[in-house]
Amino acid sequence: MSPDFPLLSWLVWLPIAGGVATLALGDARIRWAQWVALVSSIATLGLCVPLWTRFDTGTALMQFVERAPWIPTVNAWYHVGVDGISMPLVLLTAFITPLVVVAAWKRIERKPAQYFAAFLIMEGLMIGVFSALDALLFYVFWEAMLIPMFIIIGIWGGARRVYATVKFFLYTFLGSVFMLVALIWMYLQGGSYEIAALQQMPLGMTAQVLIFLAFFAAFAVKIPMWPVHTWLPDAHVEAPTGGSVILAAIMLKMGGYGFLRFSLPITPDASRELDWLVIALSLVAVAYIGFVALVQQDMKKLIAYSSIAHMGFVTLGCFLAFDIVQVTGSIRGAAMGIDGAMVQMISHGLVSGAMFFCVGVLYDRLHTREISAYGGVVNTMPVFAFFMVLFAMANAGLPGTSGFVGEFLVIIASFRANFWYAFVAATTLILGAAYTLWLVKRVVWGDVSNDGVASLRDVTRREFAVLAVLAFAVLLLGLWPAPLLEAMRPTVEQLVVQLQASKL
């Protein structure tokens, strides 16, 4: 592959082109449409191989950069590139999408071609979000990505899909309007939408606080943080399995990515002054939402609330850096919190996606997500039970799984900043184990509870392949996180240095 090959453009536009082709083929030629969708998603994943192998882990500079005029009137550019923060998220997006396509291969009976097309188009737009280096381009990808998810929930969702779809769209769209206002104001001040230029722009404290709050409105809703999290459980419960997987595995990570790419480097002084707010809301999510998860009777709702608690670790890790540097003076110590946040994002993408796949396997058989409808599944589906218990243990943060690494790094970083931060954050080790094991006990273990469970058949070869690939990834990241940490390290350390450079 030539060094001049536009790798990122192919990663963005290949799945979108595949989605358009799938849409054009339609349900009349559904077998062709399915294969186009599968080949497009696998080809996109294949393009990530050179993205990983050719990525230079010794520099914090943007790599695979492409730049071309886009809207010259406002000095906006088609400008893409990746660094140690965005590259792993691109890989995660390309890794999850083929699994969604395979999992839905024979399960979607209503408008299947449109279903596959929506996921492919959304994949390209999500990769665009993570690779955009122009803020206006970022915003276009950010908002456009809502459309296919809106359609996925609205058409293939459950009984209350319209309510869930409208709520999801209003929360995420309205929060993003404030971000657009902030980006336009900074463009009017500096004359550029280049994210690197915005990060270098001198800003007074009042301007920084207002910009920080505008970004916060967009990213806190997306992640989502308490108390703007209420759209997520509804969206998860009503979304089809593939929609829940992408929503949890990829879309939530855009909020964390936004904090790292925009909030922290563009408004470092405001971030330092308001870090207490983000840390407090993060700790509320970690502790309080864990108790909320304990009382859920719907499997999807339980996993959705679990996601909110786990994403609280992401925002906590992102904003610990200021306190750690103040207490210890160590840049590397401050970087540990961001390392933990990044690993937690990747791990949560794998584990939560796997958990929603497991719920989808059961729902396809009994058409209910109520925990009380199950019990003794291990007796009739032993292979499935193995996978579900493995992913549940990862969700609870068992050492040796990916769920442990990110939480461990964030808790250690919390100890360096403030003992009480660590104390509250560590409650998730208890609460996470409580609601996860309580779920496993009621669904997997025990005697067969009813005739429905007694008639269950174990996983098919297609379901086994999806769950096995995710299990391998969860164990690989849990046992050998070094390659990921090495790829991130220069970028994370440069970000911590940026945070210490006041703009005042």
Secondary structure, DSSP 8 states (H G I E B T S, - for coil): --TT--HHHHHHHHHHHHHHHHHHHTGGGHHHHHHHHHHHHHHHHHHHHHHHHT--TT--S-EEEEEEEEEGGGTEEEEEEE-TTHHHHHHHHHHHHHHHHHHTTTT--SSHHHHHHHHHHHHHHHHHHHHB-BHHHHHHHHHHTHHHHHHHHHHHS-TTHHHHHHHHHHHHHHHHHHHHHHHHHHHHHHS--BHHHHHH----HHHHHHHHHHHHHHHHHHTT-TTS-THHHHHHHHS-HHHHHHIIIIITHHHHHHIIIIIHHHSHHHHHHSHHHHHHHHHHHHHHHHHHHHT--BHHHHHHHHHHHHHHHHHHHHH-HHHHHHHH--HHHHHHHHHHHHHHHHHHHHHHHHHHHHHHHHHHHHS--BGGG---HHHH-HHHHHHHHHHHHHHTT-TTSHHHHHHHHHHHHHHHH-HHHHHHHHHHHHHHHHHHHHHHHHHTSSS--SHHHHT-----HHHHHHHHHHHHHHHHHHH--HHHHHHHHHHHHHHHHHHHS---
